[in-house]
Amino acid sequence: MSAPGRWDRTLFLCILLAQLLHGAALIHRSSFVVEGARVFCLADDEMISMRYARNLADGHGAVWNPGGERVEGYSNPLWMLLMAGVHRVGFSAATASLAVQIAGLLFLMANLFAVRALARTAAPDLPAAGLVAAAATALYFPLNLYSALGFEVSVITLIFSISALWTVRALRAGRPPVGALVLLGAGTWVRLDVAVGAAVLLVCFFLPGKPIRWRAVAAGAAVLLAFLGVQTALRLAYYGEWLPNPYYLKMTGYPLFLRVARGALVLWDFLWRSNLALFFLAFLAPFLRRDRFLLPLVTLPAAQMFYSVWVGGDSWEFWGLGNRFVLVGMPLLFVLLGLALSHGWRALAGWRPGARRWMGWAAVPLAVLLIFNLNSPYAVASAGQWLSLKPLLDMPSNKKQFEAGRFIRSVTRPGAVVAVAWGGIVPYFTALPCVDLTGKNDPVVARGPMRTYDAHPGLFAQNNITRSRWTYFYPGHLKWDYARSIGELRPDVILQLWGDPAEAEPFLGPYRRVRLGREAIFVRGDSDQVLWDRVEVIP
């Protein structure tokens, strides 16, 4: 493999700078100003992990409510520990999210080095492929956005890219990719479902052109099982459960066929909007190269897609961004796409004398068109988000939740219990004990039945989540039990209702409606945790 030339290095530095600027812009757009102070905030789901992290850093343990029941309401242990470290070194509630966002951006920038090295390892004779892959990755809006919102996709993406790099190198050397499997095994501590990629990688142990090494396969499986076994043992010891609570919330109580059907439909929608031709070219690359050692670059992203179908997709496809399970494998597809395009480019350049000159001039607008295509699932309407010209998705709602939390903190005593449907922002910034209406932090609700389309045919139509029973499945948001959350646990304040509010009415008798801006919240009439002289009761 030859060393990169001066122009390659210069262009790669420009790509790194573009990643830095784009990521910084998204982080800034995700923040908001309240009473002259800037507040950095992650997506609400990640703020749940932040609440666990702060409680752990403060000595209360990895729990949602200090002194409350031990429930594993997060599914990203090592990422949560990173958040705990951020709190431990002294970041305030208003800036801790910024530290997590910067860490995510650094992981994404490190991923560019892995992507370029992977492309150069896969095809040393096509140096442009690494630049194409790095540029597509650096400016890929869904991946950058999920990272800016605090999701662990940044570190998992880096793990996948390095694992693929080590795998290709090991296979070319005629040895099984044990190191890559160890890295993916460790990645299961970031998110348990990284085990899907690790399991698929075991198949690659059979690719070297030597007799099958059953001992190596057995050793690799033992490594993966060891990582999973230790994690499970710790979970059983601390939480008394085999799996995180979100697993029971999302994967139980709903018809399997309808869940998988919805997963297949949202995957198809993502592939279609992202341009099927690009995916076809990417999957064609190993055959153009006639290189079976590139198959891991296909199998790992494909496994993530099948896994996404199996779990019914994610909760935010209506943003038009795909989902986290698929996105972590996209840089590998960009490497393959870079290889395929470089092959085609080289073939065209040799087709006609003098073609290389005009093709060089055409490369830049074509690269811009490619990147715009990847980042415009809704055509020009997507450009405002991608270029950070519009508020980012849920950010206006995040500010609203923050302000609601400030209000509740100002009208209650420290022991007031608040029921929330958004389980992250208000609990984190108020530090009040909370009740989770949607069950992510409540094992009783999480093990209950899911609502189906037949029972609630128009329930989530306002978010375009459901148009029929085939697309109704909404992971993590189809369970609630007001008899438990309100009737049994009797919170002092109910900030939001979720699902079908009519089901809550039989339990709202003891509650009074209190004005919060243009809306109303519910406050238990006999609560001694509410400062009644500071609230306006609605007659």
TIZA-477393 format. One record per residue (C-alpha): x, y, z. Coordinates in Angstrom, 2 decimals, padded with zeros to 5 digits, always signed. Layout:
<rs>
{east: X, north: Y, up: Z}
...
</rs>
This chain:
<rs>
{east: +000.00, north: +000.00, up: +000.00}
{east: +001.51, north: +003.33, up: -001.01}
{east: +001.52, north: +006.33, up: +001.25}
{east: -001.17, north: +008.95, up: +000.51}
{east: -000.02, north: +011.81, up: -001.71}
{east: +000.02, north: +015.46, up: -000.76}
{east: -003.30, north: +016.17, up: -002.44}
{east: -004.89, north: +013.17, up: -000.75}
{east: -003.72, north: +014.41, up: +002.63}
{east: -004.91, north: +017.94, up: +001.91}
{east: -008.36, north: +016.78, up: +000.81}
{east: -008.66, north: +014.48, up: +003.79}
{east: -007.83, north: +017.36, up: +006.15}
{east: -010.58, north: +019.36, up: +004.43}
{east: -012.97, north: +016.46, up: +005.03}
{east: -011.97, north: +016.35, up: +008.71}
{east: -012.58, north: +020.08, up: +008.95}
{east: -016.00, north: +019.68, up: +007.30}
{east: -016.89, north: +016.99, up: +009.85}
{east: -015.78, north: +019.27, up: +012.69}
{east: -017.71, north: +022.29, up: +011.42}
{east: -020.85, north: +020.32, up: +010.61}
{east: -020.82, north: +018.56, up: +013.97}
{east: -020.18, north: +021.81, up: +015.85}
{east: -023.05, north: +023.51, up: +014.00}
{east: -025.45, north: +020.69, up: +014.90}
{east: -024.36, north: +020.78, up: +018.54}
{east: -024.94, north: +024.53, up: +018.66}
{east: -028.35, north: +024.19, up: +016.99}
{east: -029.33, north: +021.55, up: +019.53}
{east: -028.83, north: +023.97, up: +022.42}
{east: -031.19, north: +026.73, up: +023.53}
{east: -031.14, north: +029.89, up: +025.62}
{east: -033.33, north: +030.37, up: +028.68}
{east: -033.18, north: +033.66, up: +030.59}
{east: -029.89, north: +034.59, up: +029.00}
{east: -028.15, north: +031.28, up: +029.77}
{east: -027.34, north: +028.69, up: +027.11}
{east: -028.37, north: +025.14, up: +027.93}
{east: -027.03, north: +022.07, up: +026.15}
{east: -029.41, north: +019.16, up: +025.99}
{east: -029.46, north: +015.72, up: +024.38}
{east: -032.45, north: +013.88, up: +022.96}
{east: -034.93, north: +012.96, up: +025.68}
{east: -034.05, north: +009.25, up: +025.57}
{east: -030.39, north: +010.04, up: +026.10}
{east: -031.27, north: +012.34, up: +028.97}
{east: -032.65, north: +009.22, up: +030.68}
{east: -029.14, north: +007.77, up: +030.51}
{east: -027.81, north: +011.10, up: +031.77}
{east: -030.08, north: +010.88, up: +034.82}
{east: -028.76, north: +007.39, up: +035.60}
{east: -025.22, north: +008.67, up: +035.07}
{east: -025.58, north: +011.64, up: +037.42}
{east: -027.16, north: +009.49, up: +040.11}
{east: -024.27, north: +007.07, up: +039.77}
{east: -021.69, north: +009.87, up: +039.95}
{east: -023.43, north: +011.31, up: +043.02}
{east: -023.24, north: +007.98, up: +044.85}
{east: -026.90, north: +006.93, up: +044.52}
{east: -026.13, north: +004.01, up: +042.21}
{east: -027.19, north: +003.41, up: +038.61}
{east: -030.87, north: +004.10, up: +039.26}
{east: -033.47, north: +006.42, up: +037.77}
{east: -034.82, north: +007.61, up: +041.13}
{east: -032.31, north: +007.95, up: +043.99}
{east: -033.34, north: +005.50, up: +046.69}
{east: -035.89, north: +003.93, up: +044.35}
{east: -036.23, north: +000.55, up: +042.72}
{east: -033.26, north: -000.72, up: +040.72}
{east: -034.42, north: -000.77, up: +037.11}
{east: -032.10, north: -000.81, up: +034.08}
{east: -033.96, north: +001.75, up: +032.01}
{east: -030.99, north: +002.34, up: +029.74}
{east: -029.45, north: +000.04, up: +027.11}
{east: -025.98, north: +001.59, up: +026.75}
{east: -023.89, north: +000.67, up: +029.84}
{east: -020.45, north: +001.92, up: +028.76}
{east: -021.95, north: +005.07, up: +027.24}
{east: -023.79, north: +005.70, up: +030.49}
{east: -020.48, north: +005.24, up: +032.36}
{east: -018.89, north: +007.85, up: +030.09}
{east: -021.74, north: +010.19, up: +031.02}
{east: -021.13, north: +009.40, up: +034.69}
{east: -017.48, north: +010.34, up: +034.23}
{east: -018.56, north: +013.67, up: +032.74}
{east: -020.61, north: +014.40, up: +035.84}
{east: -017.91, north: +013.13, up: +038.16}
{east: -015.34, north: +015.65, up: +036.90}
{east: -017.71, north: +018.50, up: +037.67}
{east: -019.70, north: +019.51, up: +034.59}
{east: -022.93, north: +021.30, up: +035.47}
{east: -026.36, north: +020.15, up: +034.35}
{east: -026.35, north: +022.87, up: +031.67}
{east: -022.99, north: +021.82, up: +030.19}
{east: -022.70, north: +018.06, up: +030.81}
{east: -024.55, north: +017.34, up: +027.57}
{east: -022.02, north: +019.44, up: +025.67}
{east: -019.19, north: +017.24, up: +026.94}
{east: -021.03, north: +014.13, up: +025.74}
{east: -021.71, north: +015.76, up: +022.36}
{east: -018.03, north: +016.69, up: +021.95}
{east: -017.03, north: +013.10, up: +022.78}
{east: -019.42, north: +011.88, up: +020.09}
{east: -017.97, north: +014.31, up: +017.55}
{east: -014.43, north: +013.13, up: +018.35}
{east: -015.50, north: +009.52, up: +017.85}
{east: -016.95, north: +010.43, up: +014.45}
{east: -013.76, north: +012.21, up: +013.43}
{east: -011.70, north: +009.19, up: +014.51}
{east: -014.05, north: +007.09, up: +012.41}
{east: -012.95, north: +009.00, up: +009.29}
{east: -009.41, north: +007.71, up: +009.76}
{east: -010.74, north: +004.16, up: +010.05}
{east: -012.92, north: +004.61, up: +006.95}
{east: -010.03, north: +005.92, up: +004.86}
{east: -007.70, north: +003.15, up: +006.09}
{east: -010.37, north: +000.56, up: +005.34}
{east: -010.81, north: +001.81, up: +001.77}
{east: -007.05, north: +001.87, up: +001.19}
{east: -006.73, north: -001.65, up: +002.61}
{east: -009.59, north: -002.92, up: +000.48}
{east: -008.32, north: -001.32, up: -002.76}
{east: -004.79, north: +000.14, up: -002.63}
{east: -005.01, north: +000.85, up: -006.35}
{east: -008.03, north: +003.15, up: -005.96}
{east: -006.90, north: +006.02, up: -003.67}
{east: -009.95, north: +008.13, up: -004.53}
{east: -012.24, north: +005.54, up: -002.95}
{east: -011.09, north: +006.47, up: +000.56}
{east: -011.78, north: +010.15, up: -000.06}
{east: -015.24, north: +009.41, up: -001.44}
{east: -016.07, north: +007.21, up: +001.56}
{east: -014.67, north: +009.72, up: +004.06}
{east: -016.53, north: +012.66, up: +002.49}
{east: -019.84, north: +010.78, up: +002.38}
{east: -019.38, north: +009.74, up: +006.02}
{east: -018.27, north: +013.16, up: +007.27}
{east: -021.29, north: +014.95, up: +005.80}
{east: -023.86, north: +012.22, up: +006.43}
{east: -026.55, north: +014.15, up: +008.27}
{east: -028.39, north: +011.27, up: +010.01}
{east: -025.21, north: +009.95, up: +011.61}
{east: -024.02, north: +013.42, up: +012.63}
{east: -027.42, north: +014.34, up: +013.99}
{east: -027.86, north: +011.24, up: +016.13}
{east: -024.38, north: +011.87, up: +017.51}
{east: -025.18, north: +015.53, up: +018.26}
{east: -028.32, north: +014.38, up: +020.07}
{east: -026.12, north: +012.26, up: +022.35}
{east: -026.80, north: +008.78, up: +021.01}
{east: -024.04, north: +006.20, up: +021.23}
{east: -024.09, north: +005.68, up: +017.45}
{east: -020.80, north: +007.58, up: +017.19}
{east: -018.76, north: +005.08, up: +019.21}
{east: -020.57, north: +002.04, up: +017.78}
{east: -019.91, north: +003.31, up: +014.25}
{east: -016.22, north: +003.62, up: +015.11}
{east: -016.23, north: +000.09, up: +016.55}
{east: -017.82, north: -001.28, up: +013.37}
{east: -015.36, north: +000.54, up: +011.09}
{east: -012.28, north: -000.58, up: +013.04}
{east: -013.63, north: -004.13, up: +013.27}
{east: -014.15, north: -004.20, up: +009.50}
{east: -010.64, north: -002.84, up: +008.94}
{east: -009.07, north: -005.47, up: +011.21}
{east: -011.19, north: -008.17, up: +009.58}
{east: -010.09, north: -007.35, up: +006.02}
{east: -006.46, north: -007.19, up: +007.11}
{east: -006.68, north: -010.49, up: +008.99}
{east: -008.40, north: -012.29, up: +006.12}
{east: -005.84, north: -011.05, up: +003.62}
{east: -003.12, north: -012.44, up: +005.94}
{east: -004.92, north: -015.80, up: +006.02}
{east: -005.89, north: -015.74, up: +009.67}
{east: -009.29, north: -015.47, up: +011.43}
{east: -010.23, north: -011.95, up: +012.61}
{east: -010.11, north: -012.65, up: +016.34}
{east: -009.08, north: -009.08, up: +017.22}
{east: -012.12, north: -007.66, up: +015.45}
{east: -014.38, north: -010.06, up: +017.33}
{east: -012.86, north: -009.00, up: +020.65}
{east: -013.57, north: -005.37, up: +019.78}
{east: -017.17, north: -006.15, up: +018.83}
{east: -017.54, north: -008.23, up: +021.99}
{east: -016.46, north: -005.19, up: +024.00}
{east: -018.93, north: -003.19, up: +021.92}
{east: -021.79, north: -005.22, up: +023.40}
{east: -021.08, north: -003.28, up: +026.58}
{east: -021.93, north: -000.10, up: +024.70}
{east: -025.13, north: -001.62, up: +023.31}
{east: -026.15, north: -005.22, up: +023.70}
{east: -027.32, north: -005.51, up: +020.08}
{east: -023.74, north: -005.08, up: +018.81}
{east: -023.74, north: -008.84, up: +019.42}
{east: -025.56, north: -009.18, up: +016.08}
{east: -022.53, north: -007.86, up: +014.21}
{east: -020.19, north: -009.97, up: +016.32}
{east: -022.18, north: -013.13, up: +015.59}
{east: -022.15, north: -012.42, up: +011.84}
{east: -018.40, north: -011.82, up: +011.99}
{east: -017.94, north: -015.42, up: +013.15}
{east: -018.95, north: -016.49, up: +009.65}
{east: -015.90, north: -014.62, up: +008.31}
{east: -013.67, north: -017.07, up: +010.17}
{east: -014.40, north: -019.45, up: +007.29}
{east: -013.20, north: -017.10, up: +004.52}
{east: -009.39, north: -017.58, up: +004.56}
{east: -008.21, north: -019.99, up: +001.89}
{east: -007.02, north: -022.58, up: +004.40}
{east: -008.82, north: -025.51, up: +006.00}
{east: -011.61, north: -024.43, up: +008.33}
{east: -010.21, north: -023.62, up: +011.74}
{east: -012.86, north: -024.98, up: +014.05}
{east: -010.71, north: -024.18, up: +017.04}
{east: -010.56, north: -020.56, up: +015.95}
{east: -014.34, north: -020.47, up: +015.49}
{east: -014.85, north: -022.02, up: +018.92}
{east: -012.39, north: -019.56, up: +020.46}
{east: -014.15, north: -016.64, up: +018.79}
{east: -017.54, north: -017.81, up: +020.00}
{east: -016.10, north: -018.22, up: +023.50}
{east: -014.82, north: -014.63, up: +023.43}
{east: -018.24, north: -013.28, up: +022.46}
{east: -020.03, north: -015.43, up: +025.04}
{east: -017.57, north: -014.28, up: +027.70}
{east: -018.40, north: -010.61, up: +027.11}
{east: -022.13, north: -011.35, up: +027.10}
{east: -021.86, north: -013.64, up: +030.11}
{east: -020.01, north: -011.16, up: +032.32}
{east: -022.45, north: -008.40, up: +031.40}
{east: -025.43, north: -010.66, up: +032.14}
{east: -023.94, north: -011.74, up: +035.47}
{east: -023.45, north: -008.12, up: +036.53}
{east: -027.00, north: -007.27, up: +035.44}
{east: -028.44, north: -010.17, up: +037.42}
{east: -026.42, north: -009.21, up: +040.47}
{east: -027.40, north: -005.54, up: +040.41}
{east: -030.83, north: -005.40, up: +038.77}
{east: -032.02, north: -008.98, up: +039.14}
{east: -032.92, north: -009.21, up: +035.44}
{east: -031.54, north: -011.13, up: +032.46}
{east: -032.06, north: -008.26, up: +030.02}
{east: -032.44, north: -004.45, up: +030.21}
{east: -035.92, north: -003.15, up: +030.92}
{east: -036.25, north: -001.54, up: +027.42}
{east: -036.08, north: -005.03, up: +025.91}
{east: -039.29, north: -006.07, up: +027.67}
{east: -040.85, north: -002.71, up: +026.81}
{east: -040.14, north: -002.98, up: +023.08}
{east: -040.07, north: -006.69, up: +022.32}
{east: -042.90, north: -008.26, up: +024.32}
{east: -046.66, north: -008.03, up: +024.09}
{east: -047.04, north: -007.38, up: +020.35}
{east: -047.71, north: -009.75, up: +017.41}
{east: -044.41, north: -010.85, up: +015.88}
{east: -045.61, north: -010.66, up: +012.28}
{east: -046.89, north: -007.09, up: +012.64}
{east: -043.66, north: -006.00, up: +014.31}
{east: -041.51, north: -007.50, up: +011.55}
{east: -043.84, north: -006.14, up: +008.84}
{east: -043.41, north: -002.64, up: +010.19}
{east: -039.63, north: -003.13, up: +010.38}
{east: -039.53, north: -004.23, up: +006.74}
{east: -041.65, north: -001.28, up: +005.60}
{east: -039.56, north: +001.38, up: +007.35}
{east: -036.33, north: -000.21, up: +006.04}
{east: -037.70, north: -000.16, up: +002.50}
{east: -038.72, north: +003.47, up: +002.94}
{east: -035.19, north: +004.34, up: +004.09}
{east: -033.54, north: +002.51, up: +001.20}
{east: -035.91, north: +004.03, up: -001.33}
{east: -035.50, north: +007.59, up: -000.08}
{east: -031.71, north: +007.20, up: +000.14}
{east: -031.60, north: +005.99, up: -003.51}
{east: -031.66, north: +002.26, up: -004.18}
{east: -029.09, north: +002.65, up: -006.96}
{east: -026.42, north: +003.69, up: -004.45}
{east: -027.04, north: +000.60, up: -002.31}
{east: -026.95, north: -001.58, up: -005.43}
{east: -023.57, north: -000.14, up: -006.41}
{east: -022.24, north: -000.64, up: -002.89}
{east: -023.26, north: -004.30, up: -002.72}
{east: -021.83, north: -004.80, up: -006.22}
{east: -018.31, north: -003.68, up: -005.22}
{east: -016.97, north: -007.07, up: -003.92}
{east: -017.97, north: -008.66, up: -007.22}
{east: -016.36, north: -005.87, up: -009.27}
{east: -013.17, north: -006.44, up: -007.31}
{east: -013.63, north: -010.22, up: -007.38}
{east: -012.52, north: -010.13, up: -003.78}
{east: -014.33, north: -012.38, up: -001.30}
{east: -012.42, north: -010.77, up: +001.56}
{east: -014.61, north: -007.68, up: +001.10}
{east: -017.75, north: -009.63, up: +001.99}
{east: -017.61, north: -008.51, up: +005.67}
{east: -018.22, north: -004.97, up: +004.41}
{east: -021.50, north: -006.28, up: +003.02}
{east: -022.51, north: -008.75, up: +005.72}
{east: -022.11, north: -006.39, up: +008.69}
{east: -024.41, north: -003.63, up: +007.32}
{east: -026.81, north: -006.28, up: +005.97}
{east: -027.00, north: -007.90, up: +009.41}
{east: -027.86, north: -004.53, up: +010.92}
{east: -030.64, north: -004.08, up: +008.39}
{east: -032.10, north: -007.50, up: +009.13}
{east: -031.86, north: -006.79, up: +012.84}
{east: -033.71, north: -003.52, up: +012.32}
{east: -036.48, north: -005.46, up: +010.58}
{east: -036.61, north: -008.01, up: +013.40}
{east: -037.06, north: -005.40, up: +016.15}
{east: -039.64, north: -003.45, up: +014.13}
{east: -037.39, north: -000.50, up: +013.33}
{east: -036.76, north: +002.47, up: +015.58}
{east: -038.91, north: +005.21, up: +017.08}
{east: -037.93, north: +008.11, up: +014.85}
{east: -038.16, north: +007.01, up: +011.22}
{east: -040.83, north: +009.66, up: +010.66}
{east: -037.93, north: +012.14, up: +010.78}
{east: -036.82, north: +010.63, up: +007.48}
{east: -033.41, north: +009.63, up: +008.88}
{east: -033.45, north: +005.86, up: +008.95}
{east: -032.64, north: +004.42, up: +012.34}
{east: -029.69, north: +003.89, up: +014.63}
{east: -029.35, north: +000.17, up: +013.91}
{east: -028.81, north: +000.75, up: +010.19}
{east: -026.77, north: +003.96, up: +010.42}
{east: -023.83, north: +002.40, up: +012.27}
{east: -023.07, north: +000.28, up: +009.20}
{east: -023.45, north: +003.04, up: +006.61}
{east: -019.73, north: +004.03, up: +006.52}
{east: -018.93, north: +000.47, up: +005.44}
{east: -021.38, north: +000.85, up: +002.57}
{east: -019.80, north: +004.21, up: +001.72}
{east: -016.45, north: +002.43, up: +001.42}
{east: -018.00, north: -000.06, up: -000.98}
{east: -019.72, north: +002.76, up: -002.85}
{east: -016.38, north: +004.57, up: -003.15}
{east: -014.83, north: +001.40, up: -004.57}
{east: -017.63, north: +000.91, up: -007.10}
{east: -017.59, north: +004.54, up: -008.25}
{east: -013.79, north: +004.55, up: -008.51}
{east: -013.97, north: +001.41, up: -010.66}
{east: -016.50, north: +003.03, up: -012.96}
{east: -014.51, north: +006.25, up: -013.08}
{east: -011.32, north: +004.42, up: -014.04}
{east: -013.15, north: +002.46, up: -016.74}
{east: -014.59, north: +005.65, up: -018.26}
{east: -011.23, north: +007.42, up: -018.11}
{east: -009.66, north: +004.64, up: -020.16}
{east: -012.53, north: +004.46, up: -022.62}
{east: -011.61, north: +007.58, up: -024.61}
{east: -008.34, north: +009.53, up: -024.95}
{east: -008.49, north: +012.87, up: -023.17}
{east: -011.46, north: +011.85, up: -021.06}
{east: -009.50, north: +012.06, up: -017.80}
{east: -009.23, north: +015.86, up: -018.05}
{east: -012.94, north: +016.64, up: -018.36}
{east: -013.84, north: +013.89, up: -015.93}
{east: -011.61, north: +015.52, up: -013.33}
{east: -013.61, north: +018.73, up: -013.65}
{east: -016.87, north: +016.77, up: -013.43}
{east: -015.82, north: +014.98, up: -010.23}
{east: -016.58, north: +017.86, up: -007.85}
{east: -020.21, north: +018.56, up: -008.93}
{east: -020.88, north: +014.82, up: -009.04}
{east: -019.52, north: +014.44, up: -005.48}
{east: -021.74, north: +017.31, up: -004.32}
{east: -024.74, north: +015.68, up: -006.01}
{east: -023.95, north: +012.33, up: -004.37}
{east: -023.71, north: +013.83, up: -000.89}
{east: -026.87, north: +015.89, up: -001.40}
{east: -028.69, north: +012.75, up: -002.54}
{east: -027.67, north: +010.88, up: +000.61}
{east: -028.85, north: +013.72, up: +002.85}
{east: -032.11, north: +014.70, up: +001.19}
{east: -034.76, north: +012.03, up: +001.84}
{east: -037.37, north: +014.76, up: +001.40}
{east: -035.53, north: +016.59, up: -001.42}
{east: -034.96, north: +020.33, up: -000.90}
{east: -037.08, north: +020.33, up: +002.27}
{east: -034.32, north: +018.34, up: +003.99}
{east: -031.61, north: +020.88, up: +003.20}
{east: -032.55, north: +023.22, up: +006.02}
{east: -031.90, north: +020.54, up: +008.61}
{east: -028.73, north: +019.29, up: +006.93}
{east: -027.26, north: +022.81, up: +006.65}
{east: -028.34, north: +023.69, up: +010.22}
{east: -030.61, north: +026.47, up: +008.98}
{east: -033.63, north: +025.16, up: +010.89}
{east: -034.12, north: +024.06, up: +014.51}
{east: -033.23, north: +020.40, up: +014.87}
{east: -036.27, north: +018.15, up: +015.03}
{east: -037.25, north: +017.82, up: +018.70}
{east: -035.16, north: +020.77, up: +019.91}
{east: -038.12, north: +023.18, up: +020.30}
{east: -039.87, north: +020.47, up: +022.31}
{east: -036.73, north: +019.96, up: +024.39}
{east: -036.73, north: +023.63, up: +025.35}
{east: -040.41, north: +023.39, up: +026.20}
{east: -039.73, north: +020.40, up: +028.45}
{east: -036.87, north: +022.23, up: +030.13}
{east: -039.07, north: +025.24, up: +030.85}
{east: -041.84, north: +022.98, up: +032.16}
{east: -039.32, north: +021.40, up: +034.52}
{east: -038.25, north: +024.84, up: +035.77}
{east: -041.87, north: +025.69, up: +036.48}
{east: -042.50, north: +022.47, up: +038.37}
{east: -039.31, north: +022.94, up: +040.38}
{east: -040.47, north: +026.43, up: +041.37}
{east: -043.91, north: +025.34, up: +042.61}
{east: -043.03, north: +022.12, up: +044.44}
{east: -040.97, north: +020.93, up: +047.38}
{east: -037.95, north: +018.63, up: +046.88}
{east: -039.99, north: +015.50, up: +047.61}
{east: -042.67, north: +016.09, up: +044.98}
{east: -043.22, north: +013.12, up: +042.65}
{east: -043.79, north: +013.99, up: +038.98}
{east: -045.37, north: +011.71, up: +036.38}
{east: -043.83, north: +012.15, up: +032.93}
{east: -044.14, north: +010.65, up: +029.47}
{east: -040.87, north: +012.27, up: +028.42}
{east: -038.63, north: +010.40, up: +030.84}
{east: -035.35, north: +012.27, up: +030.40}
{east: -035.28, north: +016.06, up: +030.30}
{east: -037.65, north: +016.94, up: +033.14}
{east: -036.36, north: +014.22, up: +035.52}
{east: -032.74, north: +015.17, up: +034.81}
{east: -033.02, north: +018.93, up: +035.20}
{east: -035.46, north: +018.91, up: +038.13}
{east: -033.79, north: +016.02, up: +040.03}
{east: -037.24, north: +015.25, up: +041.45}
{east: -038.49, north: +011.68, up: +041.97}
{east: -040.53, north: +010.68, up: +038.94}
{east: -043.02, north: +008.15, up: +037.60}
{east: -042.48, north: +006.95, up: +034.03}
{east: -045.85, north: +006.64, up: +032.27}
{east: -044.38, north: +004.88, up: +029.21}
{east: -042.63, north: +002.16, up: +031.20}
{east: -039.00, north: +002.53, up: +030.23}
{east: -038.12, north: +002.88, up: +033.89}
{east: -041.05, north: +000.88, up: +035.28}
{east: -040.78, north: -002.93, up: +034.98}
{east: -044.49, north: -003.43, up: +035.66}
{east: -045.57, north: -001.24, up: +032.74}
{east: -042.77, north: -002.64, up: +030.54}
{east: -044.12, north: -006.17, up: +030.93}
{east: -047.69, north: -005.19, up: +030.20}
{east: -049.54, north: -005.54, up: +026.89}
{east: -048.91, north: -003.21, up: +023.97}
{east: -051.72, north: -001.24, up: +022.41}
{east: -052.52, north: -002.35, up: +018.88}
{east: -053.92, north: -000.57, up: +015.85}
{east: -057.25, north: -002.36, up: +016.20}
{east: -057.68, north: -000.90, up: +019.68}
{east: -056.42, north: +002.62, up: +018.84}
{east: -056.54, north: +003.10, up: +015.03}
{east: -055.75, north: +006.83, up: +014.98}
{east: -053.77, north: +007.25, up: +018.16}
{east: -050.43, north: +008.40, up: +016.78}
{east: -051.55, north: +009.72, up: +013.41}
{east: -050.39, north: +013.22, up: +014.41}
{east: -046.79, north: +012.05, up: +013.97}
{east: -047.45, north: +010.07, up: +010.77}
{east: -046.41, north: +006.99, up: +012.72}
{east: -049.48, north: +005.02, up: +011.84}
{east: -051.51, north: +004.87, up: +008.68}
{east: -052.47, north: +001.23, up: +008.97}
{east: -051.89, north: -001.76, up: +011.24}
{east: -048.78, north: -002.55, up: +009.16}
{east: -046.98, north: +000.63, up: +010.21}
{east: -048.50, north: +001.11, up: +013.64}
{east: -045.73, north: -000.43, up: +015.74}
{east: -044.00, north: +002.39, up: +017.65}
{east: -041.07, north: +000.87, up: +019.62}
{east: -041.06, north: +001.79, up: +023.28}
{east: -044.21, north: +003.92, up: +023.14}
{east: -047.15, north: +001.51, up: +023.07}
{east: -047.46, north: +000.62, up: +026.74}
{east: -049.09, north: +002.54, up: +029.57}
{east: -050.98, north: +001.58, up: +032.72}
{east: -052.75, north: +004.49, up: +034.39}
{east: -054.15, north: +002.24, up: +037.10}
{east: -050.58, north: +001.71, up: +038.25}
{east: -048.88, north: +004.98, up: +037.32}
{east: -051.62, north: +007.29, up: +038.65}
{east: -054.02, north: +005.18, up: +040.68}
{east: -051.39, north: +003.19, up: +042.60}
{east: -048.30, north: +005.41, up: +042.64}
{east: -050.27, north: +008.69, up: +043.12}
{east: -047.77, north: +011.25, up: +041.83}
{east: -048.10, north: +014.80, up: +043.12}
{east: -047.87, north: +016.27, up: +039.62}
{east: -048.79, north: +014.81, up: +036.22}
{east: -046.91, north: +016.79, up: +033.63}
{east: -048.04, north: +014.83, up: +030.56}
{east: -050.43, north: +012.07, up: +029.68}
{east: -049.52, north: +009.53, up: +027.05}
{east: -051.39, north: +007.30, up: +024.66}
{east: -055.13, north: +007.53, up: +025.14}
{east: -055.91, north: +010.27, up: +027.72}
{east: -059.44, north: +008.89, up: +028.10}
{east: -057.98, north: +005.88, up: +029.92}
{east: -056.57, north: +008.23, up: +032.57}
{east: -059.88, north: +009.95, up: +033.37}
{east: -061.08, north: +007.41, up: +035.98}
{east: -057.92, north: +008.12, up: +038.02}
{east: -057.89, north: +011.92, up: +037.77}
{east: -060.64, north: +012.54, up: +040.31}
{east: -058.25, north: +013.63, up: +043.11}
{east: -056.36, north: +015.93, up: +040.73}
{east: -056.86, north: +019.62, up: +039.93}
{east: -055.89, north: +021.29, up: +036.68}
{east: -053.16, north: +023.92, up: +037.01}
{east: -052.16, north: +026.37, up: +034.31}
{east: -048.74, north: +025.96, up: +032.67}
{east: -048.47, north: +028.62, up: +029.98}
{east: -051.23, north: +027.91, up: +027.47}
{east: -051.61, north: +024.34, up: +028.67}
{east: -052.66, north: +022.58, up: +031.83}
{east: -051.06, north: +020.00, up: +034.07}
{east: -052.63, north: +017.93, up: +036.83}
{east: -051.77, north: +018.38, up: +040.52}
{east: -053.11, north: +016.12, up: +043.26}
{east: -055.47, north: +018.17, up: +045.37}
{east: -054.33, north: +016.82, up: +048.77}
{east: -050.60, north: +017.04, up: +048.03}
{east: -048.45, north: +018.73, up: +050.66}
{east: -045.53, north: +018.85, up: +048.21}
{east: -047.11, north: +021.60, up: +046.11}
{east: -046.74, north: +025.31, up: +046.89}
{east: -050.36, north: +026.16, up: +046.19}
{east: -049.87, north: +029.90, up: +046.50}
{east: -047.60, north: +029.79, up: +043.44}
{east: -049.96, north: +028.00, up: +041.06}
{east: -053.07, north: +029.05, up: +039.19}
{east: -055.82, north: +026.48, up: +039.52}
{east: -058.11, north: +026.26, up: +036.51}
{east: -061.78, north: +026.24, up: +037.59}
</rs>
